Amino acid sequence: MHPTDPLERALVRSTCSEAYLDDITAGYVKMLDTSVQVNKLVVHEEWTESSEMAAK
């Protein structure tokens, strides 16, 4: 059932739009958190490799 009142329709549309943006934002936050973890692993691996090369 769709609302007939213009103000109610605008509110419903705005709420749906906000929920959509929240989902997109949550996806970006998860992606950024993952990239930070990956960067830490890469830095650790590079540090380990350079330490091993220096020991030889």
Secondary structure, DSSP 8 states (H G I E B T S, - for coil): ----SHHHHHHHHHHHHHHHHHHHHHHHHHHHHHHHHHHHHHHHHHHHHHHHHHH-
